[in-house]
């Protein structure tokens, strides 16, 4: 029966035959504003490296030095033999940076959410999730055995109705993205914190796409709103602005103590490699010491969004360097993605089931290291190909 099910899955093959399969595109170079695909230069607008640090010489040097000192891996979990002084140093820096007492480093950001969300609530408690939360929040809530209640995206009336359904004597954890990774909008943290106070709930903030982008020196979404003290747990990743791989959660001492001994994805997973930890630590230093990078990121964001809006594209409710270009049809989204790649522009398609087909989009992401010329070329080619495919005309007719 298993093999029968596997053989019956042929959706990717159908798109491959049509020549519009947009996934697992092989990159033959470093991750930068330009990459090499099939031997040709392509402008990269699909990266999460918001500050453009993946090629920073200080980060490369730190990674190499860590390998020389610690080797290539830790050969065990943090819980047993996999904790290095390097990890402890990084945790102290992260906690101080985001404004919490303690931090705990995991091997990936996904593992953070699986381990934290699945362990802090029990069978009779509640986890409240925004309908557009990232998959790792959803998966963590499923593993928790808690009662999972979903509310309409950023709809505070819907959130309050869900809170009213909860037993007041049980734990109520609101687990949300700070920056929503496909739409580029922010969680309504000011109102969420007010509702959390009113109903004695707690907040877990996934700031994977907010760290390095929002707040002072990139301290994140909670810092942006001045609400760090109102958020119980702040999670971040190293694979975006921090130019590495891994993740962390920051909270008070008691919460981190609990997670060290109960988060299964920490206790039973191999530790983050020394080179990755060193890279994240070096990137954090650069983020603090080179604030001009963040300024440049926002300059690029405003410039690109202004161009796209002037050309008639629907960019949704974004207020971040993640700019959704609404296409509202899966086939059109695939076709546009592939045609843009042929034109030398890399973008990411977001289609069903990640979003309804009527909400499918192209995710256009800015980096601090993009030049004005690259942005202009990218946006102009998106406009040209969209006109050729009739996408802009169909959108105007629909509106």
Secondary structure, DSSP 8 states (H G I E B T S, - for coil): -HHHHHHH--HHHHHHHHT---SS----S-SSSEEEETTEEEEE-S---TT--TT-HHHHHHHHHHHHHH-S--SSBTTTT---HHHHHHHHHHHHHHT-SEEEEESSHHHHHHHHHHHHS-TTSEEEEETT--HHHHHHHHHT-SEEEEE-TT-HHHHHHHHHTS-TTS-EEEEEESB-TTT--B--HHHHHHHHHHTT-EEEEE-TTTTTTSSGGG--HHHHHT-GGG-SEEEEESSSTTSSS-EEEEE-HHHHHHHHHH-HHHHTSB---HHHHHHHHHHHHHHHH-THHHHHHHHHHHHHHHHHHHTT---TT--SSEEEEE---HHHHHHHHHHHHHTTEE-EEE-TTTS-GGG-EEEEE--TT--HHHHHHHHHHHHHHHHHTTHHHHHHHH-
